[in-house]
Amino acid sequence: MTLLVPLHGIGGRGDLPVPLWLAIYSAAAAVAVSFFALAAFWSKPRFEPAAGGLRAGTPPRGPAGAGDVPLAWLTGLVDARTVRWLLKAIGLAAFGLLLGVAWFGSDSPSRNPAPTWLYVWIWVGIIPVSLLFGPVWRLANPLRTIAGWVPRTAYRELPQGIAYWPAVAGLFGFLWLELVFPDGSEPLVVAVFVTGYALVNVAAGIVYGPPWFAIGDSFEVYAEVLAKLSPLGRDSNRRLVLRNPLAGLATIPQERGMVGLLCLLLGSTAFDGISRWSAWTNQTGELGHGGHLLVYTLGLLVAVAVVSMLFLLAARATGAARIRPGGLGNAGLPGAFVHSLVPIAIGYAVAHYFSFAMFQGQEGLLLATDPFGRGWDLFGLGSTRIDYAFLGTGLIAAVQIGAIVLGHVLGVVSAHDRATHLFRRRQLRRAQYPMLAAMVAFTAGGIALVTAS
């Protein structure tokens, strides 16, 4: 993307405060050591829901932990009708402003804030908002609100087996636009995508009702997945509680579509890193428009396929024959361990988008002073420029490596806790070796992708 690519990432391995090989070995060792420590001292499940894996569309249940802290005052505040209407109004206003600026603002990406609002403020901003505040996107989702304006007495049933695949398809379209399409930062392209995406989801929401957004709206599904790792959750009585985030993570639905969604997120992030290597750019820099689309699309598909195969093989190699009866959901062993990919995906996203968001996010604020390119200066920021010096390369590299390592350690903890629920103790360690190997490979690969040039 002509506007966004140059600011994405930290550059090359020269930015690392330690040698690349040391960073990879140290991170992989941290993941391996955490696994063996868990195997030695953690033999019973602590985060499992009371009754098996959740299915798509199943109402969320309370976390399993007994140490949850009820937040009655916050429940009353969040569930108040005034707050709900305020969130809906904010969502609608933001959506209307994004569309208006994209369609009627400047046709130059350097003067129109809509691309930055979509790719940074929304796509990247979903991560901290969902982690801190839980599933707030669902409350503010403007597409839900618009679909609800159409009066219906009954809705169609969602087709059998559709679970999360519409969200996977929509997410692939967005990631293709961001990572493959060379003109993805053009305001008109953003306008067409957002309008088309909204029309499809609003129409489906009118036909199938609110359940559609829980499985078909890619941004809401993504936000809901991230929110599972929030310290804020709901108990069985729908009261807000302060919980162990890993208890919420264990309630991720065990569906094939959810496996596809998480593998797509990991694979697309891997391709994002590969496409910034000098070896890749040197070979593809002279391609024409058609050649660029073909090569980059194939690269994205291959990256997603490699990540998916690695995870699927590792999950299935744990040995379904040794599973305790009734322990698996619709997606088998991959579905049982798919929740462990969520912290890994978050770690990858933070590593890849941290500096990008810090710098390009400023551009979105500066452009917001004159969103329609009319020569305005609404916030008095006309002479302000992006501050590229407030983050040092050492800090950026530390955040990148730390996010990847922490994400994988949390993934190992989540996978181990699920394994203690599925396997008998004498089989526990051996069954997890394939998944450990995959985690170590993801760790080493993730660090190489964000630091090597």
N, C-alpha and C positions, 0 to 999 in steps of 0.2 A: 504494500500500500504506500503510495507516494508520500503521504504526510506522516504516517505513523511508524513505518519501519525504521528510519534512522535513529529514533530515540528508544527503541525497544532493546532491553538488555544492557549489559555493562561493557560490551565491546569484546575483549579477548582475554586470553589467559594471563596476559601481562598485568591485568588488574588484580589478580589474586595476591593476597599477602603471603601465601605459602605456595610451594610448588604444586602443580596440578596432581601429580601422582600421589603426593602426601595427602592432599585433600580427599582424593578418592579412596585411598586405603584406610584413612582414619574414619571416614564416614561409613564405609562398608564394615569395618571392624566394630563400630559403635552399634550398628544394627545387629550384627552377629552376637556380640556380647550380651546385648539386651535380650535376645532370644534365649540364650543358654541360662541367663539369670532367671528368666520367667519359667523355663522348663524345670529349674531346680526348686523354685519357691512358690509357684503358682499352679496348683493342681485342681482347683475347683472354679467353675464359672462364677463371675461376679456381676456381669452386666447383662446377662441374657434376659429377654422378655419372659413373662410368665408362661407364655404358650407359643412356642415355635416361631417360625419366620412369618413376617407379615406379607400379605398379598397386596397386589396393586389395588388401590381404591379403598383399602381397609382403614377405618378411622384410626388415628394414632392413639396408642395406649401409653399409660404412664410408664416411666422408667422403672427398672427392677430394683434399684438400690433402695436400701432402707434409710439412708442418710439424707434424703431429699429435704430441702427446707421450704415449707410452704410460703408463698408470697401473696397473702390474701389482699393486701392493699393494692398491689400491682395488678392482680387479677381484676379487681373492681375498676381500676383505671383503664386498663387495656380493653376490657369488655364493655366499657361505657359507650352508649350510642354516639355521643358527641365525638369521642376519639375515633371511632370507626368511620364516621362521616368525614372527619378531618383528614384521615389517611386516604380515603377515597378521593377527596378533593385534591390533595397534593398529587396523587398519582395521575389524575386526569389533567391537572394543570401542567405537570411535567411532560406528559405524553403530547398534549396539544402544542406546547412550546417546541418540543423536539420536532414534531411534524411541520409546524409552521416555519421554523428556521430552516429545516432541510429543504422544504419546497420553495420558499420565497426569500430566503436569505441569499448571501453572496454565493456565486457558483465556484468560488475559489476555496479549496480546502484550508488555505492559510488564513482565510478571513471568516469562515463559517464554523461556528462551534459545534454543529450537529455531529460530525464524525467523532470528535473528541468526547462529546457527551455519550454517544452510543458505545464506543469501544473502550473508554476509560471510566467515565463516571458511572455508567450502568453496568457494563460487563465486568469490570474489575471491582467496582464499588459494591456489587452484590456480595462479594466475599466477606469484607469486614462487617457489613450491615447484618448479614445473616448469622455470622458467628457470634456477634455481640447481642443481637436482639431477637434471634430466632426467626420463625417464618413470617416476618413482617411483610415480605413481598406479596404474600397471598392477600393480605388485608388492603394493600394499596394498589394492587394490579388493576390498571385502567381497563384492560380487556375484559376482565371479569365484570367490572362495573358496567361497561357499555353493553355487554351481552345480557346483563340483568335488567336492562331497561326495556327489553322486549317481553311483553307479558306472554306467558305460556302456562297452560294448565297441566301439561305432561311433556316429558322428554323421552327421546328414544334411548334404549339401552345401548351402552357401549358394546361394540362387537367383541366377541370372545377372542381372547388371545392378543388383544391389541396393546396390552399393558406397556406403556412407556415408549413404544416404538415410534409413535408420532413425535414425541419429544426428541427422540434420537435423530429422526429425520430433520426436524427443524433446527436442531443444534448443529448438525452437519452442514446445513445450508449456511448458517451464520458463520461457522468456522471457515468454510470454504470462501465466503466473502472476505473474511478478515485475512486469511493466510494465503489464499491462492489468487483471487481476482486482483489484477494489478491496479484497477481503478476503484478499489473498495472504499477509499477515503473521499471520493467525490461526493459532494452533498446530494446531487441528484440520485446517485446510486443508493445512498443511505435512505433518501426519501422513498424510493421505490421499494426497497427491502422492508422498511418499517411499515409502510402502508400495506404491502402484500401480506406480510406476517400478521398484522393486526386483522385484516379482513378474513383470512383463513381461520384464525383462532376465534374471532368473535362469531363468525358463522357457525363453527363447530360448537361453540358454547351455547348458541341459541338452539341448536338441534339437540345436543346431548346434555345440556345443563351444566351446572357447576362441576360435576365430576370430570368433565373434559379437561379442565385446566390442571387438575391434579396429575394427569397422565399425558396431556397433549401440548401444553404450553411450555416450550423448552426453557424459557427463563424462569417460570414459576417452579418447574420441576427441579431445575438446577439449584435455585434458591432453597427449596425444601430439603434437598439433599445436604447442602451446606449447613442448614439450620439444625440438622440432626446432631451436629457437633457443638451446638451452642449450650452454654450452661443454663439457659432458660428453657424449660419444657413444661409439659402439661401432665398432670397425674390422671388417674382413671376417672376422676370427678371433674376433669377439664379445668382444674385450678393450676395457675402458674406455680412452678417450683424451681428452686435453685438445685441443680442436679450435677452429678458427674457427667461431663460431656460424652464419655465413652458409653454410658448407659443409653443415652439417646441414639448414639451411633449404631448400637446393636439392634435398633428397631427398623433399620433400612429394609425395605421390602426385598424378599428373595425372589426376584423375577429376572427372566432372561433379558428383558428390555433394560433393566437397571444395570446388568452386567455390560450390555452394549453401550449404555450412556457413559459409565465410568471408564471403560476402555477407550471410547472415543475421546474423552477429555484428556486422558493420559497420552494417547497416541498423537493427538493434534498438538499437544504441548511439546512432545518429542520432535515432531516435524518442524515446529516453530523454531526450535533450537538448531536443528540440522540446516534449515534454510538460511540461517545466518552465518554458517561456517564459510570461511573464505573458499574452501574447496568446492562447496556447492555454488556459491555466487560466481566464482570464476568460470565454472562450466555452464552456467545458465544465464549469465549476464547478457549474452548476445542473442538470446532467443527472441523471436518475434512474438506478437501477442498470442497467436494460436499455439505456438510451441511452448510459451510460458504456461498457458492454461493447462496444456496436456501434461507437461513434465511435473508441474507443481501439484496437479490433481492426483497423478499417479504417486507422487511422493507422499502426499497426505494419506492416501489409501494404504500404501505399503507400511507406513509408520503405524497406523492404527491396526493393521492386520498383524504386524509383528508383536506389538504390545498385547493384543488380544490373545494371540496364540500362546505367548509366554505365560500369561495369567491362566488361561484355560488349561494348558498342559500341567502347570504347577498345581492347580486346584484339583484336577482329576487324578493326578499322580498320588495324592494323599491316600487314596484307596477307599472307594465307596463300600467295598465289602466289609470294612471294619467299622462302619458307622453304626451307632446305636439306632435301633428301630425308631422310626418317626422323627428323625432329627433333621431331615432335609425338606426344603420348600420346592417350589415349581422348577427352579433352575438348578437343582442338584448341588454338587459341591461348589461350582463357580458362584452360584447364588449365595451359598452359605458364607463364603469368604469375601463377597463383593464389598461389604461395608468397610473392610480393611483398606480398600483403595481410596476411600474418601479423604482421609488425612494426607495420603500420598498425593492425590490430585491437588489438594489445597497447597501443599508444600511446593509442588511444581509451579502452580499458578503464582504464588508469592515470589518464587525465585525468578520467574520469567517477567512478571509484570511490575515488580516493586519499583525499580528506577523509572520504568516507563510511566507508571502512574504518578510518581512524584514530580516528574518533569512535565509530561504532557498534560497532566491534570491541571497544572498552573495555566497552560495555554487555554484550556477550556474556560477557566475563570476570567482570564484576560479578554477572551473573545466574547464572553457573556456581557461585557459592558456595551458592546455594539453588535447584538446578535444578528441583525438584519443588514449589516453593512451600510448603515445610513449616516455614518460619521458621528454617532452618539458616543457619550462617555458616561454611562449611567452610574458607575461606581467610582469615578475619579481615578481610574487605573490606566488612562490613556498612554502615559509615558513609562509605565512599568514594563519590565521585561522578565522572561523566565530566568530564575536563578539556578544555574547549573552547578554552582559551587557549594550549595548548602549540604550536599551529601558527598562524602569522599568515596573513592573507589574501594577502599578497604572496608568501609561500613557496608557498602552495597554487596560486596562479595561475602561478608560475614552473614548478612541477612539471607542471601541466596543459599549458601551452604547450610546455615542453621535451619532454614525452613525445610529444605529437602531432608536433612537428617532427622529433625523432629517429626516430620510427616511420616517417615518410614518407621521410626521407633513406635509411634502411636499405631501405625498399621500393624506392626508385629504384635503389639499388646492386644489389639482388637482381634487379630487372627488367632492368637494363642488362647484368648478367652473363649472364642467360639469353638476352638478345637477341644478345650476341656469339656465342653458341653457335648460334643459329637463323639469323641473317642474315649475308650477306656484308658486308664492311667498307664498301663504297661505298653500301650501303643502310641501314647501321646507324642513323645519326642520324635520317633521315627516317622510318624505320619506327617509331621510339619517340615521335614527337611526340604521337600520340593518347593514349598511356599517360601521358606527361608531363602533358598537359592534365588528365587524370583525377586524377592525383596532386595537382596544384595545387588542383583543385576540392575534393578530399577534405581537403586541409590547411586551406584557408580555411573550408570548412564545418565542420570539426571544431572549430576554434578559436571560431568564432561560436557553435556549439552549446553549448560548455561555459562561455562567458563572457557571452553576451548574455542579456538578460532581456526 
